[in-house]
Amino acid sequence: MTSKMKKIYLAAPYGHKDPKVREQRVEAVNKKAAELMMDGHLVFSPLSHSHPISKHCTVDPCDNNFWLRQDLWVLEICDVMQILCLDGWKESDGIDTEWRKASTLNIPIELIYE
């Protein structure tokens, strides 16, 4: 258990034309979120939250405008934004928006490579 609990916004790339790739990305970020939670942190993972909900919406699961509106308010109360650097993270419009928001709020950004 870590000595300092952090409120973490855990970002990862999502959008991809292949639904299997999106599922793999969600699975990877779920695993990382679980690890961080088991280390004693409070974690919000937008993909973990929004991906299952998107299956019950008529909104495209890759509609950044809609999903970022659902997620970004949580970033405002976090201590740190961590990015799980899966393939495609540098090209992700969502991560770019989250990064800019975190920077505006002076929230530290940490990259996680696995």
N, C-alpha and C positions, 0 to 999 in steps of 0.2 A: 504494500500500500504506500502510495506516495505521501510525502510530508505536506505538500501544498496542493489542495484540491483546486482545480481550474474549471471554469465554465468554458467548454470548447465548442466552437462551431466547426464541424468537420466537413469540409468541402471535398468533392471529387468530381471528375468529369462524368457526364451522363449521356448526353445526346449522341446518338449513332443511328444510322439507317437500319442496322441489324438488331432486332429485339434481344437476341441472345447475348450480344455484347453489352447491351444495357443491363440485362440480368446479371451478367458476370461482374459488372462494375458495382452494382448494388450489393451483391454478395461480398465483394472485397471490402467495401466501406462498412458493411454491417459487422464484419469480422473485426475490423480496426476499431469501430465504435465500442464493441463488446470488450476488447482489450483495454481501451482507455477507461471504460466504466469499471472494469474489474480492478484497475489501478487506483480507483477512488475519485475519478473526475466526473463532472456532470457534462454530458455530451448531447449536442443536437446535431444530427446528421440529416441534412435536407433530403438526400436520396432515400434514406431509410424511412423517412416520414412520408415523402410525397409519392414515391414510386408505387407503393401498394394502394394509396388513395387514388392515384391516376387511373387505376383499373376500373373505378366506379364513377369516373367523370366523363363528360363528353368533350373535354379539352384535350388537345394533343399532349401526350406526356413530355414532349420536347418543346413545348411553348414556354420559352424563357420568361416572357413578360408575365404570364399568369403565375408560374411556379415561383419565380423570384419574389413576387409580391407576397406570396405565402411564407417565404423563408427569411427574407432579409431583416425583418423586424427583430428576429431572434438574435441576429448578429450583434445588434445594438447593446445587448445585455451580457455579451460574452467577454471573457478575459483575453481570449486568443482565437485566431482563426488558423486551423491546421488544414493543409491541403494534402490529401492522399494522391501522390503523383503517379497515377495510373496512365497507361498510354492514352494520349489525347488531351492531357491536362493543359498543356500549353496552348492548345487551339480552342479550348472551351470558352465560349462566350459567357456562360454562367459563372465560371471561376473568375474570368476577367471582371465581371460586374461585382462579384463578391469581394475580390481583391481591392478594387477601387473604393468600395464602401468601407471595408475595414481600414484602409489607409486614411480615408476621410475622418474616420472615428478614432484614429490613432490606436487601433487595435493591432497588436503584433501578429505577424503572419509567419507560420512555421511550415516548412515543406517536409513531408514524410515520404521517403523512398523505401520501397520494399520489394 
